[in-house]
Amino acid sequence: MNILVTGGAGYIGTTLVPMLLAKGYEVTVFDHLLWRGDVLIPFFRNPRFHFIKGDVRDEKAVYDACTGKDVVIHLAAIVGLPACAADPKLAQETNYEGSVNVGRACQRGQHVLYGSTGSNYGEVLTGVCTEETPLKPLSVYGTTKTDAERYLMATTECTAFRFATAFGLSPRLRLDLLVNDVTTQAVNSKFSVIYEAWFRRTFIHVHDMARAFLFAIEHRAEMQGQVYNVGSEVLNHSKRDICDMIQKKTGAYFHYAEVGSDGDKRNYSVSYEKIKRLGYETTISVEQGIDELVKAMPAIKILNPYANV
């Protein structure tokens, strides 16, 4: 099987690619390396790994990359509320228009797997989110991802995943994610200020996110044309719950104060029953993710260009 991964040099992609290679698939990463390319270096020794430096905003490059692929895993995006708010034009061009390019490039028979987000739901005041809950995104990030999901579901043979909030170690590490960020502050500063501590959301380790794509490849007949929430009810925690776990492992002090707000209003519980019925379940707890982050911190150098350290 020949698989294309757009954005394959990113947080999810660098966890997913070695898993696909281990399955014996031919894997091509299509990425314009906004962040780093060295995270891909270990893969080049594998003869089944291929790389195309390209931008999803380039329609011809996307078309050429998609040609001949059995599966297109579309991860390329400007991810998160802050990054999208900082450059809304880039977010629109990448997240939505780039997805349109992917949709136009994919032919009949190609299976498109789209990494969507729980931010599509917006503010949910009552009840539990299911795949049928109306989508009311509140941010540029949520809106562009929602529009892209709707387009791909309408025009391609697509399976879309609305992922819970990610955490955990990846070769292309992200420290802006809630669990990763707060753990980093706890280890390095022994202190953090937390707002909206009562907000609840569900979490998922990046390894389990990658597993969801492999699961969909192996269960195409049941899953194609469907949207799935991906996470686990047992990983539904408030921000204060997360801080309590981190405090026990690091001894850090957390100060709770209303000094900010979540623009996506992610304060809700989510049902993962739909994908669970097919046999998919997460395997890594938040506590395990915190443990691995604490263990890895001595190897992570966080650079401040304005500090003489």
C-alpha positions as CSV (number, residue, x, y, z in Angstrom):
1,M,0.0,0.0,0.0
2,N,1.3,3.5,-1.0
3,I,0.5,6.2,1.6
4,L,1.0,10.0,1.4
5,V,1.2,12.0,4.7
6,T,0.8,15.7,4.3
7,G,2.4,17.6,7.2
8,G,4.3,14.4,8.0
9,A,7.2,16.3,9.6
10,G,4.8,17.6,12.4
11,Y,3.9,16.5,15.8
12,I,1.5,13.7,14.8
13,G,3.3,12.8,11.5
14,T,6.7,12.1,13.0
15,T,5.0,9.6,15.4
16,L,2.8,8.1,12.7
17,V,5.4,7.6,9.9
18,P,7.6,5.0,11.7
19,M,4.4,3.1,12.6
20,L,3.3,3.0,8.9
21,L,6.8,1.9,7.8
22,A,6.8,-0.8,10.4
23,K,3.6,-2.1,8.8
24,G,5.5,-2.5,5.5
25,Y,3.8,0.4,3.7
26,E,5.4,2.7,1.1
27,V,5.3,6.2,2.8
28,T,5.8,9.6,1.3
29,V,5.9,12.7,3.5
30,F,4.8,16.0,1.8
31,D,5.8,18.9,4.0
32,H,7.3,22.4,3.4
33,L,9.2,22.2,6.7
34,L,7.9,25.3,8.4
35,W,9.5,24.1,11.6
36,R,12.2,21.5,11.2
37,G,13.3,18.8,8.7
38,D,15.9,17.0,10.9
39,V,13.2,15.1,12.6
40,L,12.8,13.1,9.4
41,I,16.5,12.1,9.0
42,P,16.1,8.7,10.8
43,F,13.5,7.7,8.2
44,F,15.6,8.1,5.1
45,R,17.5,4.9,5.7
46,N,14.3,3.0,5.0
47,P,14.0,2.3,1.3
48,R,10.2,2.6,1.6
49,F,10.4,6.2,2.9
50,H,10.1,9.1,0.4
51,F,10.0,12.8,0.9
52,I,8.6,15.7,-1.1
53,K,9.3,19.2,0.0
54,G,6.1,21.1,-0.9
55,D,3.3,23.3,0.4
56,V,-0.4,22.3,0.5
57,R,-1.2,25.8,-0.9
58,D,0.5,24.7,-4.2
59,E,-2.3,23.0,-6.1
60,K,-0.1,21.3,-8.7
61,A,2.4,20.1,-6.1
62,V,-0.4,18.6,-4.1
63,Y,-1.9,16.9,-7.2
64,D,1.4,15.4,-8.2
65,A,2.0,14.1,-4.6
66,C,-1.4,12.5,-4.4
67,T,-1.1,10.8,-7.8
68,G,-0.8,7.0,-7.4
69,K,-1.4,6.9,-3.6
70,D,-3.8,4.5,-2.1
71,V,-4.3,6.5,1.1
72,V,-3.8,10.2,1.7
73,I,-3.4,11.2,5.4
74,H,-4.0,14.9,5.6
75,L,-2.3,16.5,8.6
76,A,-0.8,19.7,7.1
77,A,-2.2,22.7,9.0
78,I,-1.5,25.7,11.0
79,V,-2.5,24.2,14.4
80,G,-4.0,25.8,17.4
81,L,-5.8,29.0,18.3
82,P,-2.8,31.2,18.9
83,A,-0.9,30.3,15.7
84,C,-4.0,30.8,13.6
85,A,-4.9,34.1,15.3
86,A,-1.4,35.4,14.7
87,D,-1.8,34.9,10.9
88,P,-5.5,34.3,9.9
89,K,-4.7,34.6,6.2
90,L,-2.0,31.8,6.4
91,A,-4.4,29.7,8.5
92,Q,-7.2,30.1,5.9
93,E,-4.9,29.4,3.0
94,T,-3.3,26.3,4.7
95,N,-6.1,24.8,6.7
96,Y,-9.0,25.3,4.3
97,E,-7.6,26.1,0.8
98,G,-4.9,23.5,1.2
99,S,-7.5,20.9,2.1
100,V,-9.5,21.9,-1.0
101,N,-6.3,21.2,-3.0
102,V,-6.1,17.8,-1.4
103,G,-9.7,17.1,-2.2
104,R,-9.4,18.1,-5.8
105,A,-6.3,16.0,-6.2
106,C,-7.8,12.8,-4.8
107,Q,-9.4,10.4,-7.3
108,R,-12.0,7.8,-6.9
109,G,-10.8,4.9,-4.8
110,Q,-8.3,6.9,-2.8
111,H,-9.0,6.8,0.9
112,V,-8.6,10.3,2.6
113,L,-7.9,10.3,6.3
114,Y,-8.4,13.8,7.8
115,G,-7.0,15.0,11.2
116,S,-9.7,17.2,12.4
117,T,-10.3,18.6,15.9
118,G,-12.7,18.8,18.9
119,S,-12.4,22.6,18.6
120,N,-15.0,22.3,15.8
121,Y,-17.7,22.0,18.5
122,G,-17.1,25.5,20.0
123,E,-18.9,26.2,23.2
124,V,-21.1,23.3,24.4
125,L,-23.1,24.4,27.5
126,T,-25.0,21.2,28.2
127,G,-24.8,17.4,27.5
128,V,-22.1,15.3,26.0
129,C,-20.7,15.9,22.5
130,T,-21.3,13.2,20.0
131,E,-20.5,13.2,16.3
132,E,-24.1,14.6,15.7
133,T,-23.6,17.6,18.0
134,P,-23.8,20.8,15.8
135,L,-20.5,22.4,14.9
136,K,-20.2,26.0,16.1
137,P,-16.5,26.9,16.0
138,L,-15.5,30.1,17.7
139,S,-11.9,30.7,16.4
140,V,-10.0,31.0,13.1
141,Y,-8.5,27.6,13.9
142,G,-11.9,25.9,14.6
143,T,-13.6,27.6,11.6
144,T,-10.9,26.7,9.1
145,K,-10.7,23.1,10.4
146,T,-14.5,22.7,10.3
147,D,-14.8,24.1,6.8
148,A,-12.0,21.7,5.6
149,E,-13.7,18.7,7.3
150,R,-17.0,19.5,5.6
151,Y,-15.4,19.9,2.2
152,L,-13.4,16.7,2.4
153,M,-16.3,14.7,3.7
154,A,-18.5,16.0,0.8
155,T,-16.0,15.5,-2.0
156,T,-13.8,12.6,-1.2
157,E,-13.9,9.1,0.2
158,C,-12.9,10.4,3.6
159,T,-12.7,9.4,7.2
160,A,-12.4,12.3,9.6
161,F,-11.1,12.3,13.2
162,R,-12.1,15.0,15.7
163,F,-9.3,14.5,18.1
164,A,-9.3,15.2,21.8
165,T,-6.5,17.5,23.2
166,A,-3.1,16.0,22.4
167,F,-0.3,15.4,24.8
168,G,2.9,13.4,25.0
169,L,6.4,13.1,23.5
170,S,7.0,13.1,19.7
171,P,10.1,13.6,17.6
172,R,8.7,17.0,16.6
173,L,7.8,17.9,20.1
174,R,5.2,20.6,20.9
175,L,5.4,22.3,24.3
176,D,2.4,24.6,23.7
177,L,-0.1,21.8,24.4
178,L,-1.7,22.0,27.9
179,V,-0.3,18.9,29.5
180,N,3.1,19.3,27.9
181,D,3.3,23.0,28.6
182,V,2.3,22.8,32.3
183,T,4.6,19.8,32.9
184,T,7.5,21.8,31.4
185,Q,6.8,24.8,33.6
186,A,6.5,22.5,36.6
187,V,9.8,20.8,36.0
188,N,11.8,23.9,35.0
189,S,10.2,26.7,37.1
190,K,8.3,24.8,39.8
191,F,5.5,27.3,39.3
192,S,2.6,28.1,37.0
193,V,-0.4,30.3,36.8
194,I,-3.6,28.5,35.7
195,Y,-6.8,30.1,34.5
196,E,-10.3,28.5,34.0
197,A,-9.1,25.6,36.2
198,W,-12.6,24.1,36.3
199,F,-12.7,23.7,32.5
200,R,-13.0,20.1,31.5
201,R,-11.7,18.5,28.3
202,T,-10.7,15.1,27.1
203,F,-7.1,14.2,26.3
204,I,-5.3,11.8,23.9
205,H,-1.6,10.8,23.7
206,V,0.0,11.5,20.3
207,H,0.8,7.8,20.0
208,D,-2.9,6.9,20.2
209,M,-3.7,9.6,17.7
210,A,-1.3,7.9,15.2
211,R,-2.8,4.5,16.0
212,A,-6.2,5.9,15.0
213,F,-4.9,6.4,11.4
214,L,-3.6,2.8,11.2
215,F,-6.9,1.6,12.6
216,A,-8.8,3.4,9.9
217,I,-6.6,2.0,7.1
218,E,-7.3,-1.5,8.4
219,H,-11.1,-0.8,8.8
220,R,-11.8,1.2,5.7
221,A,-15.0,-0.6,4.8
222,E,-16.7,0.2,8.2
223,M,-15.2,3.7,8.6
224,Q,-15.1,5.4,5.2
225,G,-17.5,8.3,4.9
226,Q,-17.8,8.7,8.7
227,V,-16.6,11.2,11.3
228,Y,-15.3,10.0,14.6
229,N,-14.5,11.6,17.9
230,V,-11.2,10.1,19.0
231,G,-10.2,10.0,22.6
232,S,-11.4,8.3,25.8
233,E,-14.0,9.1,28.4
234,V,-11.5,8.0,31.1
235,L,-9.2,10.7,30.0
236,N,-11.8,13.4,30.7
237,H,-10.1,15.8,33.2
238,S,-10.4,19.4,34.4
239,K,-7.4,21.6,34.1
240,R,-7.1,21.4,37.9
241,D,-7.1,17.6,37.7
242,I,-4.1,17.8,35.4
243,C,-2.3,20.2,37.7
244,D,-2.9,17.9,40.7
245,M,-1.3,15.0,38.8
246,I,1.7,17.1,37.8
247,Q,2.1,18.6,41.3
248,K,2.3,15.1,42.8
249,K,5.1,14.2,40.4
250,T,7.1,17.5,40.5
251,G,6.2,19.3,43.7
252,A,5.4,22.4,41.7
253,Y,3.2,25.2,43.0
254,F,0.1,26.2,40.9
255,H,-1.6,29.6,41.4
256,Y,-5.2,29.7,40.2
257,A,-6.3,33.1,38.8
258,E,-8.5,34.4,36.1
259,V,-5.8,35.9,33.9
260,G,-6.9,34.5,30.6
261,S,-9.5,32.5,28.7
262,D,-9.8,29.8,26.1
263,G,-11.0,31.2,22.9
264,D,-12.3,27.9,21.7
265,K,-14.3,27.4,25.0
266,R,-13.3,23.8,25.3
267,N,-15.2,22.9,28.4
268,Y,-17.3,19.8,27.8
269,S,-17.4,16.1,27.9
270,V,-17.2,14.0,24.7
271,S,-18.5,10.6,23.8
272,Y,-16.1,8.2,22.0
273,E,-18.6,5.3,21.9
274,K,-18.8,5.4,18.1
275,I,-15.2,4.5,17.4
276,K,-15.0,2.3,20.5
277,R,-17.7,0.0,19.1
278,L,-15.4,-0.8,16.2
279,G,-12.6,-1.9,18.6
280,Y,-10.5,1.2,18.9
281,E,-9.5,2.4,22.4
282,T,-6.7,4.6,23.7
283,T,-3.8,2.9,25.5
284,I,-1.8,5.7,27.3
285,S,-3.1,7.7,30.3
286,V,-2.4,11.3,31.1
287,E,-0.4,10.2,34.2
288,Q,1.8,8.0,31.9
289,G,2.3,11.0,29.6
290,I,3.3,13.2,32.4
291,D,5.8,10.6,33.6
292,E,7.5,10.4,30.2
293,L,7.6,14.2,29.9
294,V,9.2,14.6,33.3
295,K,11.7,11.8,32.4
296,A,12.6,13.6,29.1
297,M,13.0,17.1,30.5
298,P,16.8,16.8,31.2
299,A,17.3,16.1,27.5
300,I,15.2,19.1,26.3
301,K,17.0,22.4,26.0
302,I,14.5,25.3,25.8
303,L,16.3,28.2,24.1
304,N,15.6,31.9,24.9
305,P,17.6,34.0,22.4
306,Y,17.6,36.9,24.8
307,A,19.1,35.1,27.8
308,N,22.8,34.5,28.3
309,V,22.4,30.9,29.2
